Amino acid sequence: MHRSVLPGFRLAMGCTLLYVGVIVLLPLAALLWQAADLGWARFVAVVTGERALAAFRVTVLSALGATAFNAVFGLALAWVLARYAFPGKRLLDALVDVPFALPTAVAGIALTALFAANGWYGQVLAPLGITVAYAPLGIMAAMAFTSIPFVVRSVQPVLEDLTSEVEEAAETLGAGQWRIFASVVFPAIFPAFLAGCSLAFARSLGEFGAVIFIAGNQPFRTEIVALLVFIRLEEYDYAAAAAIASVLLAAAFVMLLVVNAIQLWHLRYLRGAS
Amino acid sequence: MSAARRPRIGDGPLFRAGLLAAVLLVTALVIGGPLVVIFVEALKLGWGAYFANLTTPDTRHAIWLTVATALIAVPINVAFGIAAAWAIAKFEFRGKGLLTALVELPFSISPIVAGVAYLFVYGAQGWFGPTLDALGIKVMFAYPAIVLASLFVTAPFVAREILPLMQAQGSSEEEAALSLGASGWRTLWSVTLPNIRWALLYGAVLTNARVMGEFGAVSVVSGSIRGVTNTLPLQIELLYQDYNAAGAFAAATVLAGIALLTILAKLIVERFSSRDA
């Protein structure tokens, strides 16, 4: 089947399949097995329980908020990095990678220290009546921080590759700047932008380390899904933990499919353009 | 190069200055602030207290365990990344897209889900737990589980860095080496690996940073036994919950330092690989 004169196909393929099987697929199969063991009726009862539903709502809403922040901030950051020359640009570009490189637990305690009532940001926000630490906003802040790079790193290369000719063509036709952005530039970066937003949203849904320090973790109010899984484990309620974790896993699969569909669409767009 | 660059949309001086200022301000607040506060909090009680916090037996043990985990997990995932990239980049076969997706899968899965999944394989109520227990082999809540969970979460990192490069480079250089009589291993060692060395190095650095910093997956499988199975991120949580903020932030500076070194490595690798190109 493989047309190549290079050796090592069977060895490389064998090692890859064995490793993926043992390290990735085996545990996921065990998780799904455990969840299936519950039976459909009990599975539904567990994942639609009051506390679980509250956790899903808190998680999804916070992830949406965090993604909305990163849609705006990420696009602005990508624009600045791709279009402008200014001193310190390399430093700014490097700083974008900090949320990926910094361990989530470290990010969690740092954000909590900043937003606590006596922290640098908390002191400013408290008189305005805004509470971030140990409140729903804190979950959003932690999710937003850990997913900053996704939109930037998706959009930045596409913006850099965009030639000036289309903009000039639109300009000679008399279009204003906002019009050119809305009808020429934004459509070109839209698939990458959407893929970046989806990745940020998916990451936010599963985020654990950064959130649990700042969330306060009150059931029904500031308890995220990943934490509820952890709590069920500590209560030795393994079936419930498996059921809720498998919902998170299914959400990850759906987001993966969404991102892949967007990328296929983007490829078709590129082929259509050339 | 054209002589004069024509202004493009968004290049108006007022818009440019406004957007740049806004982005720099928000970046300073949301990325700079957290980075700075770690070091400020760690040094709040002075350098003496900082070093005392770093050298408590539990924190020293956590640092050691974290390094020991990385020493095993990073080489294994580097080898896996090379094997997977070799199979995917150098050969045509059915199901290539599926295999690529499988290799990248752990990247999309919540670390908590990964930890729970491992519990159902090696834990007391898992598939192999009772057998392993009967044989006297302790995997769960011990060093092997920490390594396994770390392997899961960092499995895609090396392949992600080197695969695009290997696909872009094609196989002509390897074919030339083979036709000159080099063995397959010799070809890999002296042709392929030198061609991808910077991406490979960066992949390894990323893997290392994530292994050392992994929190969610490891916190499920390690059991967080103080002074025994606590890695550095877990030790940070423990100290923080003990209201020992200075100790937690002191331990956090070690991981923040590794994160900064990782970013520095990326800058260096980008510089060298653009020079090679």
Interface residues (C-beta under 8 A of the other chain):
Chain A: M1 H2 R3 S4 V5 L6 P7 G8 F9 L11 A12 M13 C15 T16 L17 Y19 V20 I23 V24 L25 L26 P27 L28 A30 L31 W33 Q34 F73 A76 L77 W79 V80 R83 Y84 F86 R90 L92 A94 L95 V96 D97 V98 P99 A101 L102 P103 T104 A105 V106 A107 I109 A110 L111 A113 L114 G119 W120 Y121 A144 F145 I148 S164 E167 E168 Q177 I180 F181 V185 A202 L205 G206 E207 F208 G209 F213 A226 V229 F230 L233 Y238 A241 A242 A245 L248 L249 A252 F253 M255 L256 N260
Chain B: R6 R8 I9 G10 D11 G12 F15 R16 L19 L20 A22 V23 L24 V26 T27 L29 V30 I31 G32 G33 P34 L35 V37 I38 E41 A79 F80 A83 A84 W86 A87 K90 F91 E92 F93 R94 L99 A101 L102 V103 L105 P106 S108 I109 S110 P111 I112 V113 A114 V116 A117 Y118 L119 F120 V121 Q125 G126 W127 L148 L151 F152 A155 S171 E174 E175 L178 G184 T187 L188 A209 M212 G213 E214 F215 G216 S219 V220 P233 L234 I236 E237 Y240 A245 A248 F249 A252 L255 A256 A259 L260 T262 I263 K266 L267
